[in-house]
């Protein structure tokens, strides 16, 4: 499994044995690049989320907010002021239901 460091963005590739032992209980590892703590949650706690950033606008797509609109129209969640961008340029799709194995 690959975990990206929230501090420096480095790619941390974890061996499956290391991940298995940590995933069974909450724990943490250190980033191989900057040494910041990589927090690993129990598998049952994993949830899909996406953080969208554009200039000073930041939105998180998760269970509570599953749809985000992007475009140049002022009614969008993220407004991109550029004539090359459509009024309604992009929309995130609702989160799919995922069953744990």
C-alpha atoms as a printed R data frame, in Angstrom:
    type eleno elety resid chain resno       x      y       z
1   ATOM     1    CA   UNK     A     1   0.000  0.000   0.000
2   ATOM     2    CA   UNK     A     2   1.190  3.496  -0.762
3   ATOM     3    CA   UNK     A     3   0.619  6.284   1.765
4   ATOM     4    CA   UNK     A     4   1.418  9.877   0.868
5   ATOM     5    CA   UNK     A     5   2.787 12.116   3.619
6   ATOM     6    CA   UNK     A     6   0.485 15.033   4.387
7   ATOM     7    CA   UNK     A     7   3.472 17.194   5.371
8   ATOM     8    CA   UNK     A     8   5.856 16.793   2.407
9   ATOM     9    CA   UNK     A     9   3.788 14.759  -0.101
10  ATOM    10    CA   UNK     A    10   6.371 11.956  -0.272
11  ATOM    11    CA   UNK     A    11   5.271  8.508  -1.428
12  ATOM    12    CA   UNK     A    12   5.706  5.907   1.332
13  ATOM    13    CA   UNK     A    13   5.397  2.331   0.057
14  ATOM    14    CA   UNK     A    14   4.512 -0.017   2.909
15  ATOM    15    CA   UNK     A    15   5.149 -3.733   2.745
16  ATOM    16    CA   UNK     A    16   1.987 -5.801   3.168
17  ATOM    17    CA   UNK     A    17   3.243 -7.424   6.407
18  ATOM    18    CA   UNK     A    18   3.904 -4.035   8.003
19  ATOM    19    CA   UNK     A    19   0.530 -2.731   6.915
20  ATOM    20    CA   UNK     A    20  -1.328 -5.821   8.152
21  ATOM    21    CA   UNK     A    21   0.069 -5.579  11.673
22  ATOM    22    CA   UNK     A    22  -0.647 -1.834  11.872
23  ATOM    23    CA   UNK     A    23  -4.047 -1.940  10.182
24  ATOM    24    CA   UNK     A    24  -5.438 -4.307  12.807
25  ATOM    25    CA   UNK     A    25  -5.056 -1.593  15.439
26  ATOM    26    CA   UNK     A    26  -4.518  2.147  15.172
27  ATOM    27    CA   UNK     A    27  -0.848  2.969  14.898
28  ATOM    28    CA   UNK     A    28   1.637  5.165  13.119
29  ATOM    29    CA   UNK     A    29   4.765  5.126  11.007
30  ATOM    30    CA   UNK     A    30   7.291  7.813  10.060
31  ATOM    31    CA   UNK     A    31   7.602  9.329   6.595
32  ATOM    32    CA   UNK     A    32  10.765  8.081   4.911
33  ATOM    33    CA   UNK     A    33  11.409 11.565   3.503
34  ATOM    34    CA   UNK     A    34  10.665 14.090   6.280
35  ATOM    35    CA   UNK     A    35  10.102 11.936   9.385
36  ATOM    36    CA   UNK     A    36   6.561 13.236   9.971
37  ATOM    37    CA   UNK     A    37   4.107 10.754  11.473
38  ATOM    38    CA   UNK     A    38   1.964  8.788   9.039
39  ATOM    39    CA   UNK     A    39  -1.167  7.802  10.928
40  ATOM    40    CA   UNK     A    40  -2.763  4.505   9.957
41  ATOM    41    CA   UNK     A    41  -6.369  3.930  11.033
42  ATOM    42    CA   UNK     A    42  -8.007  0.531  11.464
43  ATOM    43    CA   UNK     A    43  -9.381 -0.727   8.157
44  ATOM    44    CA   UNK     A    44 -12.977 -0.404   9.362
45  ATOM    45    CA   UNK     A    45 -12.367  3.337   9.836
46  ATOM    46    CA   UNK     A    46 -11.171  4.034   6.282
47  ATOM    47    CA   UNK     A    47 -13.490  6.341   4.396
48  ATOM    48    CA   UNK     A    48 -13.191  7.817   0.961
49  ATOM    49    CA   UNK     A    49 -12.475 11.516   0.871
50  ATOM    50    CA   UNK     A    50 -11.050 13.949  -1.596
51  ATOM    51    CA   UNK     A    51  -9.754 17.420  -0.776
52  ATOM    52    CA   UNK     A    52 -10.113 19.924  -3.598
53  ATOM    53    CA   UNK     A    53  -8.019 23.094  -3.473
54  ATOM    54    CA   UNK     A    54  -8.154 26.012  -5.879
55  ATOM    55    CA   UNK     A    55  -6.436 29.220  -4.790
56  ATOM    56    CA   UNK     A    56  -8.087 30.180  -1.468
57  ATOM    57    CA   UNK     A    57 -10.972 27.707  -1.870
58  ATOM    58    CA   UNK     A    58 -10.769 24.303  -0.154
59  ATOM    59    CA   UNK     A    59 -13.569 21.726  -0.192
60  ATOM    60    CA   UNK     A    60 -13.628 18.155   1.034
61  ATOM    61    CA   UNK     A    61 -15.689 15.556  -0.815
62  ATOM    62    CA   UNK     A    62 -16.837 12.909   1.672
63  ATOM    63    CA   UNK     A    63 -19.998 11.208   2.926
64  ATOM    64    CA   UNK     A    64 -21.507 14.491   4.101
65  ATOM    65    CA   UNK     A    65 -20.667 16.377   0.889
66  ATOM    66    CA   UNK     A    66 -20.635 13.853  -1.943
67  ATOM    67    CA   UNK     A    67 -21.224 16.282  -4.821
68  ATOM    68    CA   UNK     A    68 -19.083 19.322  -5.659
69  ATOM    69    CA   UNK     A    69 -19.521 21.505  -8.727
70  ATOM    70    CA   UNK     A    70 -16.676 23.331 -10.449
71  ATOM    71    CA   UNK     A    71 -16.944 26.025 -13.113
72  ATOM    72    CA   UNK     A    72 -16.894 29.741 -13.795
73  ATOM    73    CA   UNK     A    73 -20.547 30.357 -12.808
74  ATOM    74    CA   UNK     A    74 -20.824 31.942  -9.343
75  ATOM    75    CA   UNK     A    75 -23.293 29.210  -8.252
76  ATOM    76    CA   UNK     A    76 -20.552 26.525  -8.339
77  ATOM    77    CA   UNK     A    77 -18.886 25.274  -5.162
78  ATOM    78    CA   UNK     A    78 -15.460 26.033  -6.652
79  ATOM    79    CA   UNK     A    79 -15.454 29.047  -8.953
80  ATOM    80    CA   UNK     A    80 -12.713 29.255 -11.612
81  ATOM    81    CA   UNK     A    81 -12.631 32.706 -13.181
82  ATOM    82    CA   UNK     A    82 -11.351 31.910 -16.663
83  ATOM    83    CA   UNK     A    83 -13.113 32.200 -20.023
84  ATOM    84    CA   UNK     A    84 -11.694 28.813 -21.095
85  ATOM    85    CA   UNK     A    85 -13.604 27.113 -18.256
86  ATOM    86    CA   UNK     A    86 -17.262 26.154 -18.787
87  ATOM    87    CA   UNK     A    87 -19.961 27.717 -16.614
88  ATOM    88    CA   UNK     A    88 -20.571 24.212 -15.274
89  ATOM    89    CA   UNK     A    89 -17.225 22.532 -15.970
90  ATOM    90    CA   UNK     A    90 -17.118 19.496 -13.668
91  ATOM    91    CA   UNK     A    91 -19.180 17.668 -11.045
92  ATOM    92    CA   UNK     A    92 -18.014 14.986  -8.633
93  ATOM    93    CA   UNK     A    93 -20.174 11.862  -8.607
94  ATOM    94    CA   UNK     A    94 -21.788 10.607  -5.405
95  ATOM    95    CA   UNK     A    95 -19.602  8.267  -3.372
96  ATOM    96    CA   UNK     A    96 -19.955  4.602  -4.309
97  ATOM    97    CA   UNK     A    97 -20.743  2.119  -1.566
98  ATOM    98    CA   UNK     A    98 -17.741 -0.122  -0.940
99  ATOM    99    CA   UNK     A    99 -17.983 -3.389   0.990
100 ATOM   100    CA   UNK     A   100 -14.969 -4.490   3.021
101 ATOM   101    CA   UNK     A   101 -13.676 -7.969   2.137
